[in-house]
């Protein structure tokens, strides 16, 4: 199906919005009136610009407070409409959105509304224009799609149809099944938006919190299926009012928007994409750093050993159990210092995973490699993290470890004095801080491109605001990624990323780290007083947690014990012990951890 996006969904000037929509792959646009009014381009020039960019102008919007008003007011409305229709003729747009009236003078009279809309359609016909009548969820008298359709049906004018909007329908809890009773040719336009499920005034909800399909809690795909069954063959168009999106760069936002429609079309049938290839584990996490010594000291203290070095790049492989950390000291390091730059994801079909990612507009990353380096497909996540699709130890497939040469252990090297018996089994989860404007995009990306399951978003109290977090996982929990973002644009530079390491005995792992000279995050004593009130512990257990700075949580499935290293650059490590099938991430303890990190500077 053709895809379209309302210019109000993107930031920037009208020219910037049109360019972003075209580059992202959209077929058309809805021109929002305010964008045209603020543009220095004449309507004819906008028309030419769209044609040059390969964009059709699918809708001009909105016209407000037109129907069911006193005759004197309606006369003024017709005069206003004539001027707008003339602009639309110059613009080359043949469909206009008319929203159900919120005018204080509007009356509850369906017959009057139908008659006046029919007169408006008569005038529109003189300009070759169609009227798409839409029920606003907060309309004064018409607020549901079936009511709007009843008025359109009563008017019975060939230039008058209805516009269906997923937000206005689903935010009111209306059943979209009756859409199938509307003749497809009378559905002149379909606008789509998702939204988080919030208990608030519907107008404020609509104006500030809409998001792209798949990023919220509405069943947008189910609504689209009803519309297609009715026989609608027009574009799928996004109309998203969102404070964050309208402050974000237009280009990436448009790509995210188009990705959401590709995933939506895949779910309803018209588009076939390469199937999702769900990762089965974490092959490695790669740190970039201008100074390897502090990172290596922490890794050594945790029990990791430097076992190999890349043949042609300044990258060392540290390993303990199945946990592998790459330490990259190459020139392309982040300006802010040590950071988590890449993740290797185990994949049953690396090539298929890359095809899926590319089809969903994920940037495929060029890779500088020597002729004998293992060919690894990689894409960029929205935050810039590089994702490599790996087949570690899989017969017949390239193994990235072949690029590394074993190193002889030096007795003075960090980790060399540690017992060879591993305390760390593998990587439990990775926590990635997202740019403020890309939190919803990141959740959709990991769900749609990687096939991971998105858990509910959680708000965590921070000493200086709120931290939003949402985890994405595969079915068995062998891949867990916690996405987080602060409540304001500046917060995405405050919170560090971290790598959580799985252990069967967090107490032993913590003691070993401390014995090696490591420093764990100090937790306030008040936390343990509260812990004693909430849970019962064996004799001496709580005292051990207090001594080592270990935090504790429990859910219906099991127990969770964890502690944290100090931060190096923008990265810290977490030691994690899950018992009995615990499914969470210790969110109950996050405010204490964040406060302790602020107090100690990491």
CORPEHU-V657823 format. One record per backbone hydrogen bond with DSSP energy under -1.0 kcal/mol. NH is the residue of the N-H (numbers start at 1). CO is the residue of the C=O. Records with the same first field share a line. If there is no record, write none. Layout:
NH: CO  CO
This chain:
4: 236
5: 28
6: 238
7: 30
9: 6
10: 7
17: 13
18: 14
19: 15
20: 16
21: 17
22: 18
23: 19
24: 20
25: 22
26: 21
27: 3
28: 3
29: 56
30: 5
31: 59
33: 61
36: 32
37: 33
38: 34
39: 36
46: 42
47: 43
48: 44
49: 45
50: 46
51: 47
52: 48
53: 49
54: 51
55: 50
56: 27
58: 29
60: 95
61: 31
63: 97
74: 70
75: 71
76: 72
77: 73
78: 74
79: 75
80: 76
81: 77
82: 78
83: 79
84: 80
85: 81
86: 82
87: 83
88: 84
89: 85
90: 86
91: 87
92: 88
93: 88
96: 130
97: 60
98: 132
99: 63
100: 134
106: 103
107: 68
109: 107
113: 109
114: 110
115: 111
116: 112
117: 113
118: 114
119: 115
120: 116
121: 117
122: 118
123: 119
124: 120
125: 121
127: 124
128: 125
129: 124
130: 94
131: 159
132: 96
133: 161
134: 98
139: 136
140: 101
148: 144
149: 145
150: 146
151: 147
152: 148
153: 149
154: 150
155: 151
156: 152
160: 157
161: 131
162: 186
163: 133
164: 189
166: 191
169: 165
170: 166
171: 167
173: 170
174: 169
179: 176
180: 177
181: 178
182: 179
184: 230
186: 183
187: 184
188: 162  186
189: 162
191: 164
192: 237
194: 211
205: 201
206: 202
207: 203
208: 204
209: 205
210: 241
211: 194
215: 212
217: 195
220: 218
223: 219
224: 220
225: 221
226: 222
227: 223
228: 224
229: 225
230: 226
231: 228
232: 227
236: 2
237: 190
238: 4
239: 192
243: 208
246: 242
247: 244
253: 249
254: 250
255: 251
256: 252
257: 253
258: 254
259: 255
260: 256
261: 257
262: 258
263: 259
264: 260
265: 261
266: 262
267: 263
268: 264
269: 265
271: 265
280: 346
283: 344
284: 344
285: 324
286: 342
287: 326
288: 339
289: 328
296: 292
297: 293
298: 294
299: 295
300: 296
301: 297
302: 298
303: 300
304: 299
305: 319
307: 317
308: 317
309: 405
310: 315
311: 403
315: 313
316: 327
317: 308
318: 325
319: 305
320: 323
322: 425
323: 320
325: 318
326: 285
327: 316
328: 287
329: 314
333: 331
337: 334
339: 288
341: 286
342: 286
343: 386
344: 284
345: 388
346: 281
347: 390
353: 349
354: 350
355: 351
356: 352
357: 353
358: 354
359: 355
360: 356
361: 358
362: 357
365: 378
373: 370
379: 387
380: 363
381: 385
384: 381
386: 341
387: 379
388: 343
389: 377
390: 345
394: 391
397: 394
402: 399
403: 400
404: 401
405: 309
407: 307
413: 410
416: 413
418: 415
425: 502
428: 500
429: 500
430: 480
431: 498
432: 482
434: 484
438: 435
442: 438
443: 439
444: 440
445: 441
446: 442
447: 443
448: 444
449: 445
452: 446
453: 473
455: 471
458: 469
460: 467
462: 465
465: 462
467: 460
468: 485
469: 458
470: 483
472: 481
473: 453
474: 479
481: 472
482: 430
483: 470
484: 432
485: 468
487: 466
491: 488
493: 490
494: 491
495: 491
497: 570
498: 431
499: 572
500: 429
501: 574
502: 426
503: 576
509: 505
510: 506
511: 507
512: 508
513: 509
514: 510
515: 511
516: 512
517: 514
518: 513
521: 564
527: 524
529: 525
530: 526
531: 527
532: 528
533: 529
534: 530
535: 531
541: 538
544: 540
545: 541
546: 542
547: 543
548: 544
549: 545
550: 545
551: 562
553: 560
555: 558
559: 579
560: 553
561: 577
562: 551
563: 575
565: 573
566: 519
567: 602
568: 571
570: 338
571: 568
572: 497
574: 499
575: 563
576: 501
577: 561
579: 559
589: 586
593: 589
594: 590
595: 591
596: 592
597: 593
598: 594
599: 595
600: 596
601: 597
602: 597
